[in-house]
Amino acid sequence: MPIHDQSYRRYAGQREAPGAAWLVIARTGIKAALSKRLFLWVMLGAWGQFFVRSVVFYLSANFPSMDILAPSVQTFRQFFEIQWIFVFFVTVYVGSGLVANDRRSNALQIYLSKPLTRVEYVAGKLGVLVFFLLGVTLLPALALLLVQIMFSASLSFVVENLFLLPAITLYALVQVLLAAFTILALSSLSNSARYAGILYAGMVLFSNAVFRVLQGFTSSTELAWLSFQANQDQVGDVIFRLPTRFESPWFMSALMILVVIGLSAWVLERRVRGVEVMT
Amino acid sequence: MNAPDDTTQPVASVERVTVRYGTQLALSDVAADFSTGAVGLLGPNGAGKSTLLKVLLGFVTPTSGRMQVLGLDVAERPLDIRARLGYMPESDGHIPDMNAVSFVAYCGQLAGLPESDAMQRAHEVLYYVGLGEARYRNIETYSTGMKQRIKLAQALVHDPDLLFLDEPTNGMDPKGRDEMLELVVDLATRKGVNLILSSHLLPDVESTCARVVVMHQGAIATQGSIAELKERRRQVFEIRIKGDRETFVQALHGIGVECHDAEDDLLRVFINDDQGPRDLFAVATDHEIQVRHLRPSVPTLEDVFAEAIGEE
């Protein structure tokens, strides 16, 4: 009698109903990213601002002479502006290979031969990015709000700015969804993660450069909607109920953000397929 | 989870399926039934075999026609079908930066197995396909033969009722090829897994499958039990001649006899029921050709294939 049967056996255990595979994809992608030491340093760095601002909140709450450092809505708006650089790095580091690597290794046909839809596949990949991007935007911002309440031992700041909690959530979602959809679409256009990363960086930096050059020529910021970054800034100002920084209408920026997300979804619909048909 | 008990019910069937890639006609009015057990999908490269499998998987939507797999409509219930189906693609495919056991377990989870069961099944299946000792190696370091085995493992991990094997022996050395074919036979005969084996290699299909569907230029050329298809052939003779081969072949065609080239300068000659070897000698004599060798033979799958695709 063999000690261990190494032959093929039929499986009579439990099976999940179709629909949960996106969670498997997201969980595996998150674990894979967390296994990389460089990425952990990036994530740790992304929380640096939170720690610095926590110290500032502590000082302003406990030392009257430091009252000038007391938090305001502007503080949270600035927090997101500074976090932008980490959003950029995390997007490129995690997102550029999410679909490109699967395309390079013909993994799409493996994925889509399992009981999962193309939407689930994209949702799983988006889940990886959204998890980390919320981890460098929404999570530290909410933690900062909590720290403010704890150090001041009062809810008065939150009560005076009731819109702040939804504003933080909404703006974080705008940033995260825009970055996640864009990089995923670019990743699906190539078999090379490096190329997808360069495309994304080029798109962000080039669109901003074009806007700044045109601003120089026209001495106006009416063309801010051309810039990937300026659109987020403009919409962010509106969400945080601050004066907008550019002359272009804010709804134009909001529209551009929706167009980019819509275009990305369309690209993903075209590129994420079990078989590539060349006609 | 098992295939339908009714073994007369096909595990997959296509009815008048047409597929176009742009202006290119990939499948033309294809109708075929794949019965239980092992069925070969045979045809030269470009015949439409892989396209047919991709249509059945739901990767490609046909221009017209209906398809059923395991009694379910492909257009209506693709996920339920794929939960019970394993696909071993022709081209290499794996998830980057994963070792074999993680990859196969991941595929199991994608197919709906709980994490612990998927991991246990991954180990078992990797042993079964002969990768037990290499299961912790990154797949990118695998040889071509090992990559074929890992593709089979990921197709098997969730215990499918039906397997699609697309050119499973591609790039394998003779020993590896034999082992792969043994696995296919074992799965089909002893493990109760139905399978469709797509190949352009006749010996692979003949050694593993009882039935065959022959495709040519995007259409079904013939289908049925291999034994029956062989029986349909007329009397076969192997003949070697000295003289003008072309003239001899033309002359045989003239009396309604079909010839195919075979190895070692031999011709395989298919004579009708009302004919005999005397007719062959008569043609040879009329054209001053010497018959150096004449031996009765048995019809092979190659003959069936050649006739089906109209090859001389």
Boltz contact constraints between the chains, C-beta under 6 A:
constraints:
  - contact:
      token1: [A, 6]
      token2: [B, 127]
      max_distance: 6.0
  - contact:
      token1: [A, 8]
      token2: [B, 128]
      max_distance: 6.0
  - contact:
      token1: [A, 8]
      token2: [B, 191]
      max_distance: 6.0
  - contact:
      token1: [A, 10]
      token2: [B, 159]
      max_distance: 6.0
  - contact:
      token1: [A, 11]
      token2: [B, 159]
      max_distance: 6.0
  - contact:
      token1: [A, 13]
      token2: [B, 117]
      max_distance: 6.0
  - contact:
      token1: [A, 15]
      token2: [B, 112]
      max_distance: 6.0
  - contact:
      token1: [A, 16]
      token2: [B, 112]
      max_distance: 6.0
  - contact:
      token1: [A, 18]
      token2: [B, 79]
      max_distance: 6.0
  - contact:
      token1: [A, 21]
      token2: [B, 110]
      max_distance: 6.0
  - contact:
      token1: [A, 24]
      token2: [B, 109]
      max_distance: 6.0
  - contact:
      token1: [A, 24]
      token2: [B, 110]
      max_distance: 6.0
  - contact:
      token1: [A, 28]
      token2: [B, 106]
      max_distance: 6.0
  - contact:
      token1: [A, 101]
      token2: [B, 96]
      max_distance: 6.0
  - contact:
      token1: [A, 105]
      token2: [B, 94]
      max_distance: 6.0
  - contact:
      token1: [A, 105]
      token2: [B, 96]
      max_distance: 6.0
  - contact:
      token1: [A, 106]
      token2: [B, 91]
      max_distance: 6.0
  - contact:
      token1: [A, 106]
      token2: [B, 93]
      max_distance: 6.0
  - contact:
      token1: [A, 107]
      token2: [B, 93]
      max_distance: 6.0
  - contact:
      token1: [A, 107]
      token2: [B, 95]
      max_distance: 6.0
  - contact:
      token1: [A, 109]
      token2: [B, 89]
      max_distance: 6.0
  - contact:
      token1: [A, 109]
      token2: [B, 93]
      max_distance: 6.0
  - contact:
      token1: [A, 110]
      token2: [B, 93]
      max_distance: 6.0
  - contact:
      token1: [A, 113]
      token2: [B, 57]
      max_distance: 6.0
  - contact:
      token1: [A, 113]
      token2: [B, 87]
      max_distance: 6.0
  - contact:
      token1: [A, 114]
      token2: [B, 110]
      max_distance: 6.0
  - contact:
      token1: [A, 114]
      token2: [B, 111]
      max_distance: 6.0
  - contact:
      token1: [A, 115]
      token2: [B, 79]
      max_distance: 6.0
  - contact:
      token1: [A, 115]
      token2: [B, 82]
      max_distance: 6.0
  - contact:
      token1: [A, 115]
      token2: [B, 83]
      max_distance: 6.0
  - contact:
      token1: [A, 274]
      token2: [B, 59]
      max_distance: 6.0
  - contact:
      token1: [A, 275]
      token2: [B, 54]
      max_distance: 6.0
  - contact:
      token1: [A, 275]
      token2: [B, 59]
      max_distance: 6.0
  - contact:
      token1: [A, 275]
      token2: [B, 60]
      max_distance: 6.0
  - contact:
      token1: [A, 277]
      token2: [B, 21]
      max_distance: 6.0
  - contact:
      token1: [A, 279]
      token2: [B, 21]
      max_distance: 6.0
  - contact:
      token1: [A, 279]
      token2: [B, 22]
      max_distance: 6.0
